[in-house]
Amino acid sequence: MLLVLSFFAVMANVANTSLRDAVKKRAAVDAERDLPLLHAGVLKFAAARGALPPLEGPGPLKDALYPAYVADEQVFLNLRDRKAYLPNPALSGKTLAQAKKALPPEKAALLYEASPDALGLRRVLVLDGSVRQVYTADWEAFRKAAKLDAAP
């Protein structure tokens, strides 16, 4: 009987570890999957409306994009910390041309993770569709250069 109970305990631990590993793996690729989908939605919105969507906060962005331009509601949240991706208010309502002139291409952040991951990285969706990783040590300088705290 003890042998049978030990077997089930080991199997339960293996299943639990596998589940935790799967969640961690999904969280690691979350931004790499979600941010490009959000970028596509932003571009579709801009093409249809002539300007970028409202970027004053996660709520106005989601209201503008979901479900017409982004069909999956889950992509607005980062699975790792369950927080919404934060938009850059400095680009809110600008045309693509205005947005490209407002910030240097490598600093033209559309969206970014609210908090760094365990490695000290934040993923940032740039206007050109690329996803940058910014270390905590570099975050303050990047935040200022990207005007992430600017009013629209």
C-alpha positions in Angstrom: 0.0 0.0 0.0 2.8 2.4 0.9 4.4 1.7 -2.5 1.2 2.6 -4.3 0.8 5.8 -2.4 4.4 6.7 -3.0 3.9 6.1 -6.7 0.8 8.4 -6.9 2.6 11.1 -4.9 5.5 11.0 -7.3 3.1 11.1 -10.3 1.2 14.1 -8.8 4.5 15.9 -8.2 5.6 15.3 -11.8 2.2 16.5 -13.2 2.3 19.6 -11.0 5.9 20.4 -12.0 5.0 19.9 -15.7 2.1 22.2 -15.3 4.2 24.9 -13.7 6.8 24.6 -16.3 4.2 24.9 -19.1 2.8 28.1 -17.5 6.3 29.6 -17.1 7.1 28.7 -20.8 3.9 30.3 -21.9 4.6 33.4 -19.9 8.1 33.6 -21.4 6.7 33.8 -25.0 3.6 35.8 -24.1 4.9 39.1 -25.1 6.5 37.7 -28.3 3.1 36.5 -29.3 0.8 39.2 -28.0 2.7 42.3 -28.8 2.8 41.6 -32.6 -0.9 40.9 -32.6 -1.5 44.2 -30.8 0.8 45.9 -33.4 -1.3 44.5 -36.2 -4.4 45.8 -34.5 -2.9 49.2 -34.1 -1.9 49.3 -37.8 -5.4 48.2 -38.9 -7.0 50.9 -36.7 -4.6 53.6 -38.1 -5.3 52.5 -41.7 -9.1 52.7 -41.1 -9.1 55.9 -39.0 -6.1 57.8 -40.2 -4.4 58.0 -36.8 -3.2 55.8 -34.0 -5.8 54.7 -31.4 -6.2 56.4 -28.1 -3.1 55.5 -26.0 -3.9 57.4 -22.8 -4.2 54.1 -20.9 -4.9 50.3 -21.4 -8.7 50.8 -21.2 -9.1 53.3 -24.0 -6.7 51.3 -26.2 -8.6 48.0 -25.6 -12.0 49.8 -26.2 -10.6 51.1 -29.5 -9.1 47.8 -30.7 -11.3 45.1 -29.3 -13.0 43.2 -31.1 -12.9 45.1 -34.4 -9.1 45.2 -34.8 -7.9 42.6 -32.2 -10.2 39.6 -31.9 -8.5 37.9 -28.8 -9.2 39.8 -25.6 -6.5 37.9 -23.8 -3.6 39.6 -25.7 -4.2 42.9 -23.9 -2.9 41.2 -20.7 0.6 40.0 -20.0 0.2 36.4 -18.7 3.4 36.7 -16.6 2.0 39.3 -14.2 -1.6 39.5 -15.3 -1.2 43.3 -15.9 -2.3 45.1 -19.1 0.4 46.2 -21.5 0.8 50.0 -21.1 0.5 52.3 -24.0 2.6 55.4 -24.8 0.4 58.4 -24.4 2.9 60.6 -26.4 1.8 58.8 -29.6 -2.0 58.9 -28.9 -4.1 60.0 -31.9 -1.1 60.9 -34.0 -0.9 59.8 -37.6 1.8 57.3 -38.4 3.9 60.0 -40.0 3.6 62.2 -37.0 4.5 59.4 -34.7 7.6 58.5 -36.7 8.7 62.1 -36.5 7.9 62.5 -32.8 10.4 59.9 -31.6 13.6 58.2 -32.8 12.6 54.8 -34.4 14.3 52.7 -31.8 12.6 54.7 -29.0 9.1 54.9 -30.6 7.5 52.6 -28.0 3.8 51.9 -28.6 3.3 49.4 -25.7 5.4 48.0 -22.9 5.2 45.6 -20.0 4.2 47.2 -16.7 6.9 45.4 -14.7 10.2 43.6 -15.5 10.4 39.8 -15.5 12.6 37.7 -13.3 15.7 38.5 -15.5 15.1 42.3 -15.2 13.7 42.7 -18.7 10.7 44.5 -20.0 9.4 43.9 -23.5 8.6 47.0 -25.5 6.6 47.0 -28.7 8.1 49.6 -31.1 6.2 51.5 -33.8 8.0 49.5 -36.5 6.6 46.2 -35.0 9.8 45.0 -33.4 9.8 43.9 -29.8 12.7 45.2 -27.8 13.9 44.0 -24.5 15.1 46.7 -22.1 17.0 45.8 -18.9 16.0 47.4 -15.6 19.3 49.3 -15.5 18.5 50.9 -18.9 14.8 51.4 -18.2 14.8 55.0 -16.8 16.8 56.3 -19.7 14.6 54.5 -22.2 11.4 55.6 -20.5 12.5 59.3 -20.7 13.7 59.0 -24.4 10.4 57.3 -25.4 8.3 59.9 -23.6 6.3 57.2 -21.9 5.0 59.6 -19.2 4.1 62.4 -21.7 0.6 63.7 -21.9 -1.0 63.2 -25.4 
